[in-house]
Amino acid sequence: MAKAGMAKIRITQIRSIIDATKHHKRIIKALGLGRPNYSVVQTATPQILGMIAKVSHLVRVEQLSDNNA
């Protein structure tokens, strides 16, 4: 369960994972992505932010305001 004070972020895959390593492909799948231009909304936990840091060249991240979530 998400805590009330945690921020929401929108993660959009911007590049294909065809030439990505197996580890990066698994991270993209764990984030709920799979194809370019797909987006998911996640809570900005340390675990999610760590995954994003590993695949930052494949995704774009936007912080959502409270009324967009």
N, C-alpha and C positions, 0 to 999 in steps of 0.2 A: 504494500500500500504506500502511496505517495504521501509525504508530509505536506501540510498545508503551505509551508513557506518555500517549497522547492520550485524552481523555475521550470517552465516547459520550453523545449526547443524543437524546432522543425528541422529534420535531417533530410536532405535531398541528395540522391545519388546523381552525380553529374557525369561520371565516366563509366565505361563498361569494365567488367571484371574479367574479360576474356584472357588478357595477358597478366593478370594479377596472380600473386602467389596463393597457394592453397590456404594459408593462414589468413590472408586478407579476404578471400572469398568467404571463409567461415565467419569472419567478423561482420561482413556485409549482410550475410544471412541472419546472424544473431541480432542485428539492428532492425531487422524486418524489411530490408530492402532486397533488390534483386535485379532491377532493370534501371537503366538511366532514366532520369526525370520522374522517378517514383519518390514520394515523400512519406515520412512517418513523423508523428509527434511523440516525443519521449520526455520523460522527466530527467532533468540534468543531474544525475547522480554521478559520483566519482567513477563508477564502473562504466557507465555510458560515455562519459567524457574521455576516459582512457581508450575505449574502443575507437572513438572518433579521432583521437590523436594518432592512432596507428594507421587509419585509412583516410587521413585528411586530404590526400591528393585525389580521392575518389568521391568525396562528398562536400556539400555546402551546408553550413549550419546557420540558422536564424533563431534568435531569441524571440519568443512570443510574449506579447503583453497579456495581462490577465483577462482582458475581454476577448482575445482571439482564441483562447484555449477551450 
